Amino acid sequence: MSDKSPNGNGHTTIVNAGVKLGSQLVNSIGPPQFIVLIVLNVILLGFLYWFVSARAEHTADILNQLMSTCLREKGQ
């Protein structure tokens, strides 16, 4: 990519600036820091998945209790 005219009009777009910043960031951190960053991201995503799953199960339990109560009252 040419730094003078990234998009053909002489202007740097947000996407081009993001790609350039990302490549500079990846090139600046060494292998140990990159591995730690990946491990932290995996831990964070695992926690996020666990939290969303637990929240969805809790919501489903509450809705099941509500529906069973409504159906029981309607049947009487």
VEXDRENNU-804936 format. One record per atom (N, C-alpha, C, O): residue in three letters; x, z, y; residue number from 1. Coordinates in nm, 3 decimals, always signed. Each point is the difference from the previous one (the first is absolute). Layout:
<pts>
<pt code="ALA" x="X" z="Z" y="Y" pos="NUM"/>
...
</pts>
This chain:
<pts>
<pt code="MET" x="+0.083" z="+0.000" y="-0.118" pos="1"/>
<pt code="MET" x="-0.083" z="+0.000" y="+0.118" pos="1"/>
<pt code="MET" x="+0.087" z="+0.000" y="+0.124" pos="1"/>
<pt code="MET" x="+0.104" z="+0.066" y="+0.005" pos="1"/>
<pt code="SER" x="-0.146" z="-0.139" y="+0.092" pos="2"/>
<pt code="SER" x="+0.073" z="-0.005" y="+0.126" pos="2"/>
<pt code="SER" x="-0.052" z="+0.109" y="+0.093" pos="2"/>
<pt code="SER" x="-0.121" z="+0.019" y="+0.013" pos="2"/>
<pt code="ASP" x="+0.212" z="+0.053" y="+0.051" pos="3"/>
<pt code="ASP" x="-0.042" z="+0.106" y="+0.091" pos="3"/>
<pt code="ASP" x="-0.055" z="-0.055" y="+0.131" pos="3"/>
<pt code="ASP" x="-0.075" z="+0.070" y="+0.069" pos="3"/>
<pt code="LYS" x="+0.111" z="-0.196" y="-0.032" pos="4"/>
<pt code="LYS" x="-0.043" z="-0.056" y="+0.127" pos="4"/>
<pt code="LYS" x="-0.147" z="-0.040" y="-0.003" pos="4"/>
<pt code="LYS" x="-0.071" z="+0.018" y="+0.099" pos="4"/>
<pt code="SER" x="+0.024" z="-0.072" y="-0.211" pos="5"/>
<pt code="SER" x="-0.137" z="-0.050" y="-0.005" pos="5"/>
<pt code="SER" x="-0.061" z="+0.026" y="-0.138" pos="5"/>
<pt code="SER" x="-0.011" z="-0.092" y="-0.081" pos="5"/>
<pt code="PRO" x="-0.028" z="+0.218" y="+0.053" pos="6"/>
<pt code="PRO" x="-0.053" z="+0.033" y="-0.132" pos="6"/>
<pt code="PRO" x="-0.130" z="-0.071" y="-0.036" pos="6"/>
<pt code="PRO" x="-0.021" z="-0.032" y="-0.117" pos="6"/>
<pt code="ASN" x="-0.067" z="+0.005" y="+0.214" pos="7"/>
<pt code="ASN" x="-0.127" z="-0.061" y="-0.034" pos="7"/>
<pt code="ASN" x="-0.013" z="-0.142" y="+0.054" pos="7"/>
<pt code="ASN" x="-0.110" z="-0.055" y="-0.004" pos="7"/>
<pt code="GLY" x="+0.215" z="-0.004" y="+0.054" pos="8"/>
<pt code="GLY" x="-0.006" z="-0.136" y="+0.051" pos="8"/>
<pt code="GLY" x="-0.035" z="-0.009" y="+0.147" pos="8"/>
<pt code="GLY" x="+0.021" z="-0.104" y="+0.062" pos="8"/>
<pt code="ASN" x="-0.074" z="+0.209" y="-0.005" pos="9"/>
<pt code="ASN" x="-0.038" z="-0.001" y="+0.142" pos="9"/>
<pt code="ASN" x="+0.094" z="+0.084" y="+0.085" pos="9"/>
<pt code="ASN" x="-0.021" z="+0.012" y="+0.121" pos="9"/>
<pt code="GLY" x="+0.123" z="+0.044" y="-0.181" pos="10"/>
<pt code="GLY" x="+0.093" z="+0.081" y="+0.076" pos="10"/>
<pt code="GLY" x="-0.039" z="+0.145" y="+0.012" pos="10"/>
<pt code="GLY" x="+0.064" z="+0.076" y="+0.073" pos="10"/>
<pt code="HIS" x="-0.169" z="-0.033" y="-0.145" pos="11"/>
<pt code="HIS" x="-0.047" z="+0.138" y="+0.006" pos="11"/>
<pt code="HIS" x="+0.015" z="+0.066" y="-0.137" pos="11"/>
<pt code="HIS" x="-0.019" z="-0.064" y="-0.104" pos="11"/>
<pt code="THR" x="+0.052" z="+0.190" y="+0.105" pos="12"/>
<pt code="THR" x="+0.008" z="+0.077" y="-0.123" pos="12"/>
<pt code="THR" x="-0.136" z="+0.061" y="-0.028" pos="12"/>
<pt code="THR" x="-0.057" z="+0.069" y="+0.085" pos="12"/>
<pt code="THR" x="+0.005" z="-0.094" y="-0.204" pos="13"/>
<pt code="THR" x="-0.131" z="+0.056" y="-0.036" pos="13"/>
<pt code="THR" x="+0.018" z="+0.140" y="-0.056" pos="13"/>
<pt code="THR" x="+0.111" z="+0.042" y="-0.030" pos="13"/>
<pt code="ILE" x="-0.222" z="+0.029" y="+0.018" pos="14"/>
<pt code="ILE" x="+0.002" z="+0.136" y="-0.055" pos="14"/>
<pt code="ILE" x="+0.047" z="-0.003" y="-0.145" pos="14"/>
<pt code="ILE" x="+0.074" z="+0.088" y="-0.044" pos="14"/>
<pt code="VAL" x="-0.119" z="-0.188" y="-0.030" pos="15"/>
<pt code="VAL" x="+0.040" z="-0.010" y="-0.141" pos="15"/>
<pt code="VAL" x="+0.150" z="-0.025" y="-0.012" pos="15"/>
<pt code="VAL" x="+0.067" z="+0.062" y="-0.082" pos="15"/>
<pt code="ASN" x="-0.015" z="-0.152" y="+0.164" pos="16"/>
<pt code="ASN" x="+0.144" z="-0.027" y="-0.004" pos="16"/>
<pt code="ASN" x="+0.081" z="+0.123" y="+0.038" pos="16"/>
<pt code="ASN" x="+0.103" z="+0.029" y="-0.061" pos="16"/>
<pt code="ALA" x="-0.150" z="+0.044" y="+0.163" pos="17"/>
<pt code="ALA" x="+0.070" z="+0.122" y="+0.041" pos="17"/>
<pt code="ALA" x="-0.006" z="+0.105" y="-0.111" pos="17"/>
<pt code="ALA" x="+0.099" z="+0.070" y="-0.024" pos="17"/>
<pt code="GLY" x="-0.214" z="-0.059" y="-0.045" pos="18"/>
<pt code="GLY" x="-0.011" z="+0.095" y="-0.111" pos="18"/>
<pt code="GLY" x="+0.090" z="-0.035" y="-0.116" pos="18"/>
<pt code="GLY" x="+0.063" z="+0.088" y="-0.058" pos="18"/>
<pt code="VAL" x="-0.054" z="-0.216" y="+0.025" pos="19"/>
<pt code="VAL" x="+0.088" z="-0.044" y="-0.109" pos="19"/>
<pt code="VAL" x="+0.145" z="+0.027" y="+0.036" pos="19"/>
<pt code="VAL" x="+0.077" z="+0.047" y="-0.084" pos="19"/>
<pt code="LYS" x="-0.039" z="-0.075" y="+0.208" pos="20"/>
<pt code="LYS" x="+0.137" z="+0.024" y="+0.043" pos="20"/>
<pt code="LYS" x="+0.033" z="+0.150" y="-0.003" pos="20"/>
<pt code="LYS" x="+0.108" z="+0.039" y="-0.046" pos="20"/>
<pt code="LEU" x="-0.200" z="+0.044" y="+0.095" pos="21"/>
<pt code="LEU" x="+0.021" z="+0.144" y="-0.001" pos="21"/>
<pt code="LEU" x="+0.009" z="+0.053" y="-0.143" pos="21"/>
<pt code="LEU" x="+0.084" z="+0.085" y="-0.030" pos="21"/>
<pt code="GLY" x="-0.172" z="-0.133" y="-0.057" pos="22"/>
<pt code="GLY" x="+0.002" z="+0.043" y="-0.140" pos="22"/>
<pt code="GLY" x="+0.128" z="-0.037" y="-0.070" pos="22"/>
<pt code="GLY" x="+0.055" z="+0.081" y="-0.075" pos="22"/>
<pt code="SER" x="-0.006" z="-0.201" y="+0.098" pos="23"/>
<pt code="SER" x="+0.125" z="-0.041" y="-0.066" pos="23"/>
<pt code="SER" x="+0.118" z="+0.081" y="+0.055" pos="23"/>
<pt code="SER" x="+0.091" z="+0.034" y="-0.076" pos="23"/>
<pt code="GLN" x="-0.092" z="-0.004" y="+0.205" pos="24"/>
<pt code="GLN" x="+0.107" z="+0.084" y="+0.056" pos="24"/>
<pt code="GLN" x="-0.005" z="+0.140" y="-0.058" pos="24"/>
<pt code="GLN" x="+0.104" z="+0.060" y="-0.026" pos="24"/>
<pt code="LEU" x="-0.224" z="-0.007" y="+0.006" pos="25"/>
<pt code="LEU" x="-0.015" z="+0.134" y="-0.055" pos="25"/>
<pt code="LEU" x="+0.049" z="+0.005" y="-0.144" pos="25"/>
<pt code="LEU" x="+0.072" z="+0.093" y="-0.037" pos="25"/>
<pt code="VAL" x="-0.110" z="-0.191" y="-0.043" pos="26"/>
<pt code="VAL" x="+0.043" z="-0.003" y="-0.140" pos="26"/>
<pt code="VAL" x="+0.150" z="-0.017" y="-0.010" pos="26"/>
<pt code="VAL" x="+0.064" z="+0.061" y="-0.085" pos="26"/>
<pt code="ASN" x="-0.006" z="-0.144" y="+0.172" pos="27"/>
<pt code="ASN" x="+0.145" z="-0.021" y="-0.002" pos="27"/>
<pt code="ASN" x="+0.077" z="+0.122" y="+0.049" pos="27"/>
<pt code="ASN" x="+0.115" z="+0.019" y="-0.038" pos="27"/>
<pt code="SER" x="-0.177" z="+0.063" y="+0.123" pos="28"/>
<pt code="SER" x="+0.072" z="+0.113" y="+0.057" pos="28"/>
<pt code="SER" x="+0.004" z="+0.121" y="-0.093" pos="28"/>
<pt code="SER" x="+0.094" z="+0.079" y="+0.006" pos="28"/>
<pt code="ILE" x="-0.195" z="-0.062" y="-0.093" pos="29"/>
<pt code="ILE" x="+0.003" z="+0.115" y="-0.091" pos="29"/>
<pt code="ILE" x="+0.072" z="-0.039" y="-0.128" pos="29"/>
<pt code="ILE" x="-0.017" z="-0.110" y="-0.052" pos="29"/>
<pt code="GLY" x="+0.096" z="+0.202" y="+0.004" pos="30"/>
<pt code="GLY" x="+0.077" z="-0.024" y="-0.119" pos="30"/>
<pt code="GLY" x="-0.081" z="+0.021" y="-0.126" pos="30"/>
<pt code="GLY" x="-0.114" z="+0.045" y="+0.008" pos="30"/>
<pt code="PRO" x="+0.169" z="-0.076" y="-0.122" pos="31"/>
<pt code="PRO" x="-0.072" z="+0.015" y="-0.127" pos="31"/>
<pt code="PRO" x="-0.051" z="+0.140" y="-0.029" pos="31"/>
<pt code="PRO" x="-0.114" z="+0.012" y="-0.046" pos="31"/>
<pt code="PRO" x="+0.189" z="+0.097" y="+0.070" pos="32"/>
<pt code="PRO" x="-0.056" z="+0.133" y="-0.030" pos="32"/>
<pt code="PRO" x="-0.122" z="+0.034" y="+0.086" pos="32"/>
<pt code="PRO" x="-0.098" z="+0.055" y="-0.050" pos="32"/>
<pt code="GLN" x="+0.104" z="-0.089" y="+0.178" pos="33"/>
<pt code="GLN" x="-0.113" z="+0.028" y="+0.087" pos="33"/>
<pt code="GLN" x="-0.121" z="-0.085" y="-0.038" pos="33"/>
<pt code="GLN" x="-0.114" z="+0.046" y="+0.008" pos="33"/>
<pt code="PHE" x="+0.140" z="-0.170" y="-0.051" pos="34"/>
<pt code="PHE" x="-0.109" z="-0.089" y="-0.039" pos="34"/>
<pt code="PHE" x="-0.070" z="+0.053" y="-0.126" pos="34"/>
<pt code="PHE" x="-0.122" z="-0.006" y="-0.011" pos="34"/>
<pt code="ILE" x="+0.201" z="+0.057" y="-0.083" pos="35"/>
<pt code="ILE" x="-0.058" z="+0.056" y="-0.122" pos="35"/>
<pt code="ILE" x="-0.084" z="+0.123" y="+0.033" pos="35"/>
<pt code="ILE" x="-0.110" z="+0.016" y="-0.054" pos="35"/>
<pt code="VAL" x="+0.159" z="+0.069" y="+0.141" pos="36"/>
<pt code="VAL" x="-0.076" z="+0.119" y="+0.042" pos="36"/>
<pt code="VAL" x="-0.128" z="-0.043" y="+0.069" pos="36"/>
<pt code="VAL" x="-0.106" z="+0.060" y="-0.022" pos="36"/>
<pt code="LEU" x="+0.113" z="-0.162" y="+0.106" pos="37"/>
<pt code="LEU" x="-0.119" z="-0.051" y="+0.068" pos="37"/>
<pt code="LEU" x="-0.103" z="-0.051" y="-0.101" pos="37"/>
<pt code="LEU" x="-0.119" z="+0.026" y="+0.015" pos="37"/>
<pt code="ILE" x="+0.163" z="-0.097" y="-0.116" pos="38"/>
<pt code="ILE" x="-0.091" z="-0.050" y="-0.103" pos="38"/>
<pt code="ILE" x="-0.062" z="+0.115" y="-0.077" pos="38"/>
<pt code="ILE" x="-0.120" z="-0.001" y="-0.027" pos="38"/>
<pt code="VAL" x="+0.200" z="+0.101" y="-0.009" pos="39"/>
<pt code="VAL" x="-0.052" z="+0.116" y="-0.073" pos="39"/>
<pt code="VAL" x="-0.104" z="+0.075" y="+0.084" pos="39"/>
<pt code="VAL" x="-0.104" z="+0.039" y="-0.052" pos="39"/>
<pt code="LEU" x="+0.132" z="-0.020" y="+0.179" pos="40"/>
<pt code="LEU" x="-0.096" z="+0.067" y="+0.087" pos="40"/>
<pt code="LEU" x="-0.130" z="-0.080" y="+0.013" pos="40"/>
<pt code="LEU" x="-0.108" z="+0.058" y="+0.002" pos="40"/>
<pt code="ASN" x="+0.120" z="-0.189" y="+0.005" pos="41"/>
<pt code="ASN" x="-0.120" z="-0.084" y="+0.008" pos="41"/>
<pt code="ASN" x="-0.081" z="+0.010" y="-0.129" pos="41"/>
<pt code="ASN" x="-0.123" z="+0.004" y="+0.006" pos="41"/>
<pt code="VAL" x="+0.189" z="-0.002" y="-0.120" pos="42"/>
<pt code="VAL" x="-0.071" z="+0.013" y="-0.128" pos="42"/>
<pt code="VAL" x="-0.071" z="+0.135" y="-0.007" pos="42"/>
<pt code="VAL" x="-0.115" z="+0.008" y="-0.045" pos="42"/>
<pt code="ILE" x="+0.182" z="+0.098" y="+0.088" pos="43"/>
<pt code="ILE" x="-0.062" z="+0.133" y="+0.000" pos="43"/>
<pt code="ILE" x="-0.120" z="+0.002" y="+0.094" pos="43"/>
<pt code="ILE" x="-0.106" z="+0.053" y="-0.036" pos="43"/>
<pt code="LEU" x="+0.121" z="-0.109" y="+0.155" pos="44"/>
<pt code="LEU" x="-0.110" z="-0.003" y="+0.096" pos="44"/>
<pt code="LEU" x="-0.118" z="-0.080" y="-0.054" pos="44"/>
<pt code="LEU" x="-0.115" z="+0.043" y="+0.012" pos="44"/>
<pt code="LEU" x="+0.141" z="-0.159" y="-0.071" pos="45"/>
<pt code="LEU" x="-0.109" z="-0.079" y="-0.055" pos="45"/>
<pt code="LEU" x="-0.067" z="+0.069" y="-0.118" pos="45"/>
<pt code="LEU" x="-0.121" z="-0.010" y="-0.018" pos="45"/>
<pt code="GLY" x="+0.200" z="+0.080" y="-0.064" pos="46"/>
<pt code="GLY" x="-0.058" z="+0.076" y="-0.111" pos="46"/>
<pt code="GLY" x="-0.090" z="+0.110" y="+0.051" pos="46"/>
<pt code="GLY" x="-0.110" z="+0.020" y="-0.054" pos="46"/>
<pt code="PHE" x="+0.153" z="+0.052" y="+0.156" pos="47"/>
<pt code="PHE" x="-0.083" z="+0.105" y="+0.058" pos="47"/>
<pt code="PHE" x="-0.127" z="-0.057" y="+0.060" pos="47"/>
<pt code="PHE" x="-0.109" z="+0.056" y="-0.016" pos="47"/>
<pt code="LEU" x="+0.122" z="-0.169" y="+0.086" pos="48"/>
<pt code="LEU" x="-0.116" z="-0.064" y="+0.060" pos="48"/>
<pt code="LEU" x="-0.100" z="-0.044" y="-0.106" pos="48"/>
<pt code="LEU" x="-0.121" z="+0.020" y="+0.016" pos="48"/>
<pt code="TYR" x="+0.170" z="-0.079" y="-0.126" pos="49"/>
<pt code="TYR" x="-0.088" z="-0.042" y="-0.109" pos="49"/>
<pt code="TYR" x="-0.070" z="+0.121" y="-0.061" pos="49"/>
<pt code="TYR" x="-0.120" z="-0.004" y="-0.025" pos="49"/>
<pt code="TRP" x="+0.194" z="+0.112" y="+0.001" pos="50"/>
<pt code="TRP" x="-0.059" z="+0.122" y="-0.057" pos="50"/>
<pt code="TRP" x="-0.108" z="+0.055" y="+0.093" pos="50"/>
<pt code="TRP" x="-0.108" z="+0.037" y="-0.046" pos="50"/>
<pt code="PHE" x="+0.136" z="-0.032" y="+0.176" pos="51"/>
<pt code="PHE" x="-0.094" z="+0.056" y="+0.096" pos="51"/>
<pt code="PHE" x="-0.128" z="-0.083" y="+0.006" pos="51"/>
<pt code="PHE" x="-0.110" z="+0.056" y="-0.004" pos="51"/>
<pt code="VAL" x="+0.122" z="-0.188" y="+0.012" pos="52"/>
<pt code="VAL" x="-0.117" z="-0.086" y="+0.008" pos="52"/>
<pt code="VAL" x="-0.080" z="+0.008" y="-0.129" pos="52"/>
<pt code="VAL" x="-0.123" z="+0.001" y="+0.004" pos="52"/>
<pt code="SER" x="+0.191" z="+0.005" y="-0.118" pos="53"/>
<pt code="SER" x="-0.069" z="+0.009" y="-0.128" pos="53"/>
<pt code="SER" x="-0.076" z="+0.133" y="-0.012" pos="53"/>
<pt code="SER" x="-0.115" z="+0.002" y="-0.042" pos="53"/>
<pt code="ALA" x="+0.179" z="+0.108" y="+0.079" pos="54"/>
<pt code="ALA" x="-0.065" z="+0.131" y="-0.006" pos="54"/>
<pt code="ALA" x="-0.119" z="+0.005" y="+0.095" pos="54"/>
<pt code="ALA" x="-0.104" z="+0.057" y="-0.033" pos="54"/>
<pt code="ARG" x="+0.117" z="-0.116" y="+0.149" pos="55"/>
<pt code="ARG" x="-0.109" z="-0.002" y="+0.098" pos="55"/>
<pt code="ARG" x="-0.117" z="-0.082" y="-0.054" pos="55"/>
<pt code="ARG" x="-0.116" z="+0.040" y="+0.016" pos="55"/>
<pt code="ALA" x="+0.144" z="-0.153" y="-0.078" pos="56"/>
<pt code="ALA" x="-0.106" z="-0.084" y="-0.055" pos="56"/>
<pt code="ALA" x="-0.072" z="+0.070" y="-0.115" pos="56"/>
<pt code="ALA" x="-0.123" z="-0.008" y="-0.011" pos="56"/>
<pt code="GLU" x="+0.197" z="+0.077" y="-0.074" pos="57"/>
<pt code="GLU" x="-0.063" z="+0.075" y="-0.109" pos="57"/>
<pt code="GLU" x="-0.089" z="+0.112" y="+0.053" pos="57"/>
<pt code="GLU" x="-0.110" z="+0.023" y="-0.051" pos="57"/>
<pt code="HIS" x="+0.156" z="+0.046" y="+0.152" pos="58"/>
<pt code="HIS" x="-0.077" z="+0.108" y="+0.061" pos="58"/>
<pt code="HIS" x="-0.130" z="-0.055" y="+0.060" pos="58"/>
<pt code="HIS" x="-0.107" z="+0.058" y="-0.017" pos="58"/>
<pt code="THR" x="+0.117" z="-0.170" y="+0.087" pos="59"/>
<pt code="THR" x="-0.118" z="-0.062" y="+0.059" pos="59"/>
<pt code="THR" x="-0.098" z="-0.045" y="-0.108" pos="59"/>
<pt code="THR" x="-0.121" z="+0.018" y="+0.015" pos="59"/>
<pt code="ALA" x="+0.172" z="-0.075" y="-0.123" pos="60"/>
<pt code="ALA" x="-0.087" z="-0.044" y="-0.109" pos="60"/>
<pt code="ALA" x="-0.070" z="+0.120" y="-0.065" pos="60"/>
<pt code="ALA" x="-0.117" z="-0.009" y="-0.034" pos="60"/>
<pt code="ASP" x="+0.188" z="+0.119" y="+0.018" pos="61"/>
<pt code="ASP" x="-0.062" z="+0.121" y="-0.057" pos="61"/>
<pt code="ASP" x="-0.114" z="+0.051" y="+0.089" pos="61"/>
<pt code="ASP" x="-0.107" z="+0.035" y="-0.050" pos="61"/>
<pt code="ILE" x="+0.130" z="-0.030" y="+0.179" pos="62"/>
<pt code="ILE" x="-0.103" z="+0.047" y="+0.092" pos="62"/>
<pt code="ILE" x="-0.122" z="-0.093" y="-0.003" pos="62"/>
<pt code="ILE" x="-0.114" z="+0.046" y="-0.002" pos="62"/>
<pt code="LEU" x="+0.139" z="-0.177" y="+0.001" pos="63"/>
<pt code="LEU" x="-0.112" z="-0.094" y="-0.004" pos="63"/>
<pt code="LEU" x="-0.077" z="+0.010" y="-0.132" pos="63"/>
<pt code="LEU" x="-0.123" z="-0.012" y="-0.001" pos="63"/>
<pt code="ASN" x="+0.194" z="+0.034" y="-0.109" pos="64"/>
<pt code="ASN" x="-0.069" z="+0.017" y="-0.129" pos="64"/>
<pt code="ASN" x="-0.087" z="+0.125" y="+0.001" pos="64"/>
<pt code="ASN" x="-0.112" z="-0.002" y="-0.050" pos="64"/>
<pt code="GLN" x="+0.162" z="+0.111" y="+0.106" pos="65"/>
<pt code="GLN" x="-0.080" z="+0.123" y="+0.010" pos="65"/>
<pt code="GLN" x="-0.123" z="-0.022" y="+0.088" pos="65"/>
<pt code="GLN" x="-0.109" z="+0.046" y="-0.033" pos="65"/>
<pt code="LEU" x="+0.127" z="-0.115" y="+0.143" pos="66"/>
<pt code="LEU" x="-0.111" z="-0.027" y="+0.090" pos="66"/>
<pt code="LEU" x="-0.106" z="-0.087" y="-0.067" pos="66"/>
<pt code="LEU" x="-0.120" z="+0.028" y="+0.010" pos="66"/>
<pt code="MET" x="+0.165" z="-0.133" y="-0.079" pos="67"/>
<pt code="MET" x="-0.096" z="-0.089" y="-0.067" pos="67"/>
<pt code="MET" x="-0.073" z="+0.071" y="-0.113" pos="67"/>
<pt code="MET" x="-0.120" z="-0.020" y="-0.018" pos="67"/>
<pt code="SER" x="+0.191" z="+0.101" y="-0.060" pos="68"/>
<pt code="SER" x="-0.067" z="+0.069" y="-0.110" pos="68"/>
<pt code="SER" x="-0.101" z="+0.102" y="+0.054" pos="68"/>
<pt code="SER" x="-0.107" z="+0.018" y="-0.058" pos="68"/>
<pt code="THR" x="+0.140" z="+0.048" y="+0.168" pos="69"/>
<pt code="THR" x="-0.094" z="+0.094" y="+0.062" pos="69"/>
<pt code="THR" x="-0.124" z="-0.074" y="+0.051" pos="69"/>
<pt code="THR" x="-0.112" z="+0.046" y="-0.018" pos="69"/>
<pt code="CYS" x="+0.132" z="-0.159" y="+0.082" pos="70"/>
<pt code="CYS" x="-0.114" z="-0.077" y="+0.052" pos="70"/>
<pt code="CYS" x="-0.088" z="-0.052" y="-0.114" pos="70"/>
<pt code="CYS" x="-0.122" z="+0.006" y="+0.008" pos="70"/>
<pt code="LEU" x="+0.185" z="-0.056" y="-0.114" pos="71"/>
<pt code="LEU" x="-0.078" z="-0.051" y="-0.113" pos="71"/>
<pt code="LEU" x="-0.074" z="+0.111" y="-0.071" pos="71"/>
<pt code="LEU" x="-0.112" z="-0.020" y="-0.045" pos="71"/>
<pt code="ARG" x="+0.173" z="+0.137" y="+0.034" pos="72"/>
<pt code="ARG" x="-0.065" z="+0.115" y="-0.064" pos="72"/>
<pt code="ARG" x="-0.122" z="+0.044" y="+0.080" pos="72"/>
<pt code="ARG" x="-0.104" z="+0.029" y="-0.058" pos="72"/>
<pt code="GLU" x="+0.116" z="-0.024" y="+0.190" pos="73"/>
<pt code="GLU" x="-0.111" z="+0.042" y="+0.085" pos="73"/>
<pt code="GLU" x="-0.111" z="-0.104" y="+0.000" pos="73"/>
<pt code="GLU" x="-0.117" z="+0.035" y="+0.007" pos="73"/>
<pt code="LYS" x="+0.153" z="-0.162" y="-0.015" pos="74"/>
<pt code="LYS" x="-0.099" z="-0.106" y="+0.000" pos="74"/>
<pt code="LYS" x="-0.079" z="-0.001" y="-0.131" pos="74"/>
<pt code="LYS" x="-0.118" z="-0.034" y="-0.001" pos="74"/>
<pt code="GLY" x="+0.182" z="+0.071" y="-0.109" pos="75"/>
<pt code="GLY" x="-0.064" z="-0.001" y="-0.130" pos="75"/>
<pt code="GLY" x="-0.100" z="+0.113" y="-0.018" pos="75"/>
<pt code="GLY" x="-0.085" z="-0.009" y="-0.088" pos="75"/>
<pt code="GLN" x="+0.092" z="+0.112" y="+0.166" pos="76"/>
<pt code="GLN" x="-0.092" z="+0.115" y="-0.016" pos="76"/>
<pt code="GLN" x="-0.135" z="-0.025" y="+0.056" pos="76"/>
<pt code="GLN" x="-0.086" z="+0.088" y="-0.007" pos="76"/>
</pts>
